[in-house]
C-alpha cells in the first residue's frame, strides 16, 4: 500500500498562494517592461503648465523693468551733476567707461545668450540712459542705409540722433564746428585696405579719435529686377566694388561697374534707374525697396570694415586701449629714417599693430606716417616711448588714445 500524504497545514497553504501571486506579479512587471518605448514615454510624459512659466517670466520682466528705471534715474542724477558743472551733452559720453562696462558684461556672461546679444542689449541700455537729457548727435557718411550708419548704431545705440552727410570731409567739418557731437568714418577694410580720404583729413583737422568700431560686412547685389539677366550696370562705392571683384568677374562679366559716393546712393540709383543694380547692405535693400538678387557676394568670408569715432577731445584710459600717431621726419628718404623714428617703441616693448604712409602735401616724395600701437598715450610704458619718438620727429601728433573695439 502507498503511504498517504498528510494534509497541508493552513500556514503552508497561505505561503504557497503568496508565492503564486508573487510569481504572477513578476511576470506582469516583465510584460509591462516589454511595452513599446513610445507607450512608456507617453506614460511618463506629463502636460506642461505654461501658465506657471508665463507667470514666472512676467515676474522677471517686472524686476528687469524696475532695475532699468532705477539705472535711468541714476543716469539722470549723474547728468544733473555734470550740468551743474557747466558741461554739455558731448561731455556726458565717456567711451572709456562704456568699454569697461561692456567688458564686465562679457566676463559675467554665462549664457545661454551669446556675447554679441548681451553686449548689444547693454549698449542699448546705456544709449537710452545717456539720452535722458538730450540725445547725442552723431554724423556719418550717408545717406540712410550705409554701413557707416550701421557702425553708428552698433557703437552708440539707437537712442542717438544720427546725421547723414554726403562726404567724409563734411563729417569732419560738422564735428569740428560743433554741429555734431561725434562722427563715424571708415578707416580700413580687411580686404581692400585703407580709406585714404579719411587718413588725409587728419593732416589738417584738429579732431581726435575717440573710439573704433569693427563691423562685419556682408555685400548683397540688389535691384528692381528679378534676375541677373536684366542687369546692365552695377553701381556701388569703389571699396564695395573691389571687395566683390571676383564674384562680379565670374557672374557678371562685361557688365559696367560704376563707382558711387556711398552704397546707399548706389541703392537709390538702382531704385530710380532701369537696368541698374547696386551692391550694398541689407538695410539699404529695405530702405529703398529693392530685391536682393544675390546675398553675401563679398570675396572673403571674414570681410570686416573698421570705423573711427572722431570728436573734439582725448579721453582717459580704459585699461585696454589703442593709440594712433601721426609723425614724420625732416628727410624721409634718408637711410634708416623710419627705423630711427620707431626705435623708441622697440626699446619700450610697444607693439605696433598698423602702419601707413601718405604724401605730406608739402613737397613731392615727402611722406608722413600713421601708426597704431597698443596702450594709452598717458600711461607707461607707451608714455615714455612717445617722449623718445617725439625727439626724433619733425612732425608728431597723438591723433587719439581710445578703447579697443569690444566685439
Rosetta blueprint (number, residue, H / E / L):
1 X L
2 X L
3 X L
4 X L
5 X L
6 X L
7 X L
8 X L
9 X L
10 X H
11 X H
12 X H
13 X H
14 X H
15 X H
16 X H
17 X H
18 X H
19 X H
20 X H
21 X H
22 X H
23 X H
24 X H
25 X H
26 X H
27 X H
28 X H
29 X H
30 X H
31 X H
32 X H
33 X H
34 X L
35 X L
36 X L
37 X H
38 X H
39 X H
40 X H
41 X H
42 X H
43 X H
44 X H
45 X L
46 X L
47 X L
48 X L
49 X L
50 X H
51 X H
52 X H
53 X H
54 X H
55 X H
56 X H
57 X H
58 X H
59 X H
60 X H
61 X H
62 X H
63 X H
64 X H
65 X H
66 X H
67 X H
68 X H
69 X H
70 X H
71 X H
72 X H
73 X H
74 X H
75 X H
76 X H
77 X H
78 X H
79 X H
80 X H
81 X H
82 X H
83 X H
84 X H
85 X L
86 X L
87 X L
88 X L
89 X H
90 X H
91 X H
92 X H
93 X L
94 X L
95 X H
96 X H
97 X H
98 X H
99 X H
100 X H
101 X H
102 X H
103 X H
104 X H
105 X H
106 X H
107 X H
108 X H
109 X L
110 X L
111 X L
112 X L
113 X L
114 X L
115 X H
116 X H
117 X H
118 X H
119 X H
120 X H
121 X H
122 X H
123 X H
124 X H
125 X H
126 X H
127 X H
128 X H
129 X H
130 X H
131 X L
132 X L
133 X L
134 X L
135 X L
136 X L
137 X E
138 X E
139 X E
140 X E
141 X E
142 X L
143 X L
144 X L
145 X L
146 X L
147 X H
148 X H
149 X H
150 X H
151 X H
152 X H
153 X H
154 X H
155 X H
156 X H
157 X L
158 X L
159 X L
160 X L
161 X E
162 X E
163 X E
164 X E
165 X E
166 X L
167 X L
168 X H
169 X H
170 X H
171 X H
172 X H
173 X H
174 X H
175 X H
176 X H
177 X H
178 X L
179 X L
180 X L
181 X L
182 X E
183 X E
184 X E
185 X E
186 X E
187 X E
188 X E
189 X E
190 X L
191 X L
192 X L
193 X E
194 X E
195 X L
196 X H
197 X H
198 X H
199 X H
200 X H
201 X H
202 X L
203 X L
204 X L
205 X L
206 X L
207 X L
208 X E
209 X E
210 X E
211 X E
212 X E
213 X E
214 X E
215 X E
216 X E
217 X L
218 X L
219 X L
220 X E
221 X E
222 X E
223 X E
224 X L
225 X L
226 X L
227 X L
228 X H
229 X H
230 X H
231 X L
232 X L
233 X E
234 X E
235 X E
236 X E
237 X E
238 X H
239 X H
240 X H
241 X H
242 X H
243 X H
244 X L
245 X H
246 X H
247 X H
248 X H
249 X H
250 X H
251 X H
252 X L
253 X L
254 X L
255 X L
256 X E
257 X E
258 X E
259 X E
260 X E
261 X L
262 X L
263 X H
264 X H
265 X H
266 X H
267 X H
268 X H
269 X H
270 X H
271 X H
272 X H
273 X L
274 X L
275 X L
276 X E
277 X E
278 X E
279 X E
280 X E
281 X L
282 X H
283 X H
284 X H
285 X H
286 X H
287 X H
288 X H
289 X L
290 X L
291 X E
292 X E
293 X E
294 X E
295 X L
296 X L
297 X L
298 X L
299 X L
300 X L
301 X L
302 X L
303 X L
304 X E
305 X E
306 X E
307 X E
308 X E
309 X E
310 X E
311 X E
312 X L
313 X L
314 X L
315 X L
316 X L
317 X L
318 X L
319 X L
320 X L
321 X E
322 X E
323 X E
324 X E
325 X E
326 X E
327 X E
328 X E
329 X L
330 X L
331 X L
332 X L
333 X L
334 X L
335 X L
336 X L
337 X H
338 X H
339 X H
340 X H
341 X H
342 X H
343 X H
344 X H
345 X H
346 X H
347 X H
348 X L
349 X L
350 X L
351 X L
352 X E
353 X E
354 X E
355 X E
356 X E
357 X E
358 X E
359 X E
360 X L
361 X L
362 X L
363 X L
364 X L
365 X L
366 X L
367 X E
368 X E
369 X E
370 X E
371 X E
372 X E
373 X E
374 X E
375 X L
376 X L
377 X L
378 X L
379 X L
380 X L
381 X L
382 X H
383 X H
384 X H
385 X H
386 X H
387 X H
388 X H
389 X H
390 X H
391 X H
392 X H
393 X L
394 X L
395 X E
396 X E
397 X E
398 X E
399 X E
400 X E
401 X E
402 X E
403 X E
404 X L
405 X L
406 X L
407 X L
